[in-house]
Amino acid sequence: MKYGKWLRDEIERTFPEWKGQFISYKKLKKQLKLINSRWPRFATTRFLEVNNMRLSIGFTRLLNNELNKINMFYFDKEEDYIIRLKELQDRAEELASDEEKLQVQKDILKFHGEMVLLLNYSVLNFTGLIKIVKKHNKRTGTTFQFSSMPRVMQQPFFSTDLLYKLMRECEEMLGRLFHPQDP
């Protein structure tokens, strides 16, 4: 199965409500197909050279727009998760009954699952990014001058340290709720 179709199916199956937030792999691939394959170093006509350069710039702009979209969504989710974790921590400290404890445990498990989905979101988008850059390199016969590649590694959607920290805090909170320390 082709990656684009697999990605589309995976999004539909796992993330239907996040559908528009993933890398638009299909749009990027269409933009890439407009660039003449393996354009020669010394184009036969100046027009071909200029046209390919313009299309390549269009591809780069689209790719940067996609990165911005992904980063904004990921960053917004992280901010939301920080707030929700604090709310769950507050609820866990003020338990009055076993029913409340059970509900908080369920809410923490559900919340942890959402964070795992966001981690998967990050991986799928990074994989799509790498695949489309490789396609660009293969199509044009050049190395994509992705001057922002080091910057990509530091973007919210790829820097998952905070997400892992939040997940660990959830796991620790669950551990305390399931196995309270004996006095």
PESUL-V92123 format. One record per residue. RES is the residue in one small letter. D_LAST is the distance of its C-alpha to the last C-alpha in Angstrom with 2 decimals. Layout:
RES|D_LAST  RES|D_LAST
//
This chain:
m|57.05  k|57.76  y|54.86  g|55.92  k|55.96  w|52.68  l|51.05  r|52.53  d|51.30  e|47.78  i|47.62  e|48.94  r|46.49  t|43.28  f|43.91  p|46.57  e|45.37  w|45.42  k|48.89  g|50.75  q|48.16  f|48.81  i|51.46  s|54.85  y|55.83  k|58.87  k|60.23  l|59.79  k|61.52  k|64.40  q|64.81  l|64.83  k|67.52  l|69.82  i|70.00  n|72.84  s|71.65  r|71.80  w|73.93  p|76.18  r|75.81  f|79.29  a|79.57  t|82.97  t|83.15  r|81.68  f|80.69  l|78.53  e|76.78  v|76.14  n|75.07  n|72.54  m|71.22  r|70.85  l|69.08  s|66.75  i|65.88  g|65.26  f|62.91  t|61.02  r|60.76  l|59.48  l|56.91  n|55.72  n|55.54  e|53.44  l|51.06  n|50.76  k|50.06  i|47.33  n|45.73  m|45.77  f|44.16  y|41.46  f|40.81  d|40.64  k|38.13  e|35.93  e|36.06  d|35.22  y|32.24  i|30.83  i|31.06  r|29.65  l|26.61  k|25.88  e|26.34  l|23.95  q|21.27  d|21.87  r|21.73  a|18.45  e|16.84  e|18.44  l|17.73  a|18.54  s|19.03  d|18.73  e|22.34  e|21.70  k|18.93  l|21.47  q|24.22  v|22.43  q|21.69  k|25.40  d|26.55  i|24.71  l|26.25  k|29.62  f|29.40  h|28.57  g|31.62  e|33.78  m|32.90  v|33.85  l|37.14  l|37.74  l|37.27  n|39.83  y|42.05  s|42.06  v|43.02  l|45.75  n|47.30  f|47.30  t|48.88  g|51.50  l|52.23  i|52.79  k|54.93  i|57.15  v|57.68  k|58.68  k|61.09  h|62.55  n|63.14  k|64.73  r|66.92  t|68.22  g|68.33  t|66.66  t|63.23  f|61.57  q|61.33  f|57.89  s|57.61  s|54.29  m|52.66  p|50.50  r|49.68  v|48.73  m|46.07  q|44.46  q|44.78  p|41.80  f|42.53  f|42.42  s|39.79  t|36.72  d|34.21  l|32.85  l|32.63  y|30.69  k|28.28  l|27.78  m|27.32  r|24.63  e|22.75  c|23.06  e|21.81  e|18.71  m|18.08  l|18.61  g|16.23  r|13.37  l|14.66  f|15.26  h|12.15  p|9.21  q|6.38  d|3.82  p|0.00
//
